[in-house]
Amino acid sequence: MTPRLTAEFWVHAYLARLRLADIPAFVTARGDATAGTVLIKVNTLDGQAKAFQRSFDLMTGERAWIVLAEGADAEVEAALARQRGYDPDLWVIEVEDRAGRHLLDEPGLT
């Protein structure tokens, strides 16, 4: 059996990687420390945002980050609020980067 990282451990590691790349990020909603799902909101500081959630591909068995919502910041915030309404154990991390960098496509974060 492959050991799983706790949600909190993954969040701390992700925040550290963002810090190393000089990308500001903040935990805006703290979820369950062991098994909470993590959502990433990328705010480009121009009124636009994009939210990502981790998905499992049943055909390949791989995990990938997919877009949950994108558009005006208020619309993305509303989508995140709806998700938190369904699952109060969610983590939400807000990344602030004008270029939209999030590092989710880097090795170890997929």
C-alpha positions in Angstrom: 0.0 0.0 0.0 1.3 3.5 -0.9 1.4 5.9 2.0 -0.7 9.0 1.4 0.3 12.5 2.4 -2.0 14.3 4.7 -3.8 17.3 3.3 -2.1 19.6 5.8 1.4 18.3 4.9 0.7 18.8 1.2 -0.6 22.4 1.8 2.6 23.3 3.8 4.8 21.8 1.1 2.9 23.6 -1.7 3.1 27.0 0.2 6.9 26.4 0.6 7.3 25.8 -3.1 5.4 29.0 -3.9 7.5 31.0 -1.5 10.7 29.7 -3.1 9.3 31.0 -6.5 8.4 34.4 -4.9 4.7 33.7 -5.5 2.5 35.0 -2.6 -0.2 32.5 -1.3 -2.5 32.3 1.6 -4.7 29.7 3.2 -8.2 31.2 3.1 -10.0 28.2 4.3 -8.5 25.5 6.5 -10.0 22.0 6.0 -9.6 18.6 7.6 -5.9 18.1 8.4 -5.7 14.5 7.3 -8.2 14.0 4.4 -9.5 17.4 3.4 -9.7 18.2 -0.3 -7.5 21.1 -1.5 -8.8 23.8 -4.0 -6.4 26.4 -5.4 -7.6 29.8 -6.4 -5.2 31.8 -8.7 -5.9 35.6 -8.5 -4.2 37.5 -11.3 -4.9 40.8 -9.5 -6.8 42.3 -12.4 -10.3 41.3 -11.3 -9.9 37.8 -12.8 -9.3 34.4 -11.1 -9.2 30.7 -11.8 -9.9 27.9 -9.3 -8.4 24.4 -9.6 -9.4 21.1 -8.1 -7.6 17.8 -8.2 -9.3 15.1 -10.3 -8.7 11.4 -10.7 -8.7 10.0 -14.3 -10.5 6.6 -14.2 -8.9 5.5 -17.5 -5.2 6.2 -16.6 -5.4 6.2 -12.8 -3.5 9.5 -12.8 -4.4 12.6 -10.8 -4.5 16.0 -12.5 -5.5 19.5 -11.6 -8.5 20.7 -13.6 -10.3 24.1 -13.7 -13.3 24.2 -11.4 -14.2 27.9 -12.2 -12.7 30.8 -14.0 -13.7 34.4 -14.8 -14.4 37.4 -12.6 -13.0 37.1 -9.2 -16.4 37.4 -7.5 -17.8 34.5 -9.7 -14.8 32.3 -8.7 -15.3 33.2 -5.0 -19.0 32.2 -5.3 -18.0 28.9 -6.8 -15.6 28.3 -4.0 -18.2 29.2 -1.4 -20.6 26.7 -3.0 -18.0 24.0 -2.8 -17.4 24.8 0.9 -21.1 24.5 1.4 -21.0 21.0 0.1 -17.8 20.1 1.9 -16.8 22.1 5.0 -13.5 20.0 5.2 -12.1 21.8 2.1 -8.9 23.7 2.1 -8.7 26.8 -0.1 -5.4 28.3 -1.0 -5.3 31.7 -2.8 -2.3 32.3 -5.0 -1.7 35.9 -6.1 0.3 36.2 -9.3 -0.2 38.7 -12.2 1.2 36.1 -14.6 -1.2 33.4 -13.3 1.7 31.1 -12.1 0.5 28.3 -9.7 3.2 25.6 -10.1 0.5 22.9 -10.2 2.0 21.5 -13.4 5.4 20.9 -11.8 6.6 17.4 -10.8 5.4 16.4 -7.3 2.3 18.6 -7.4 0.2 16.7 -9.9 
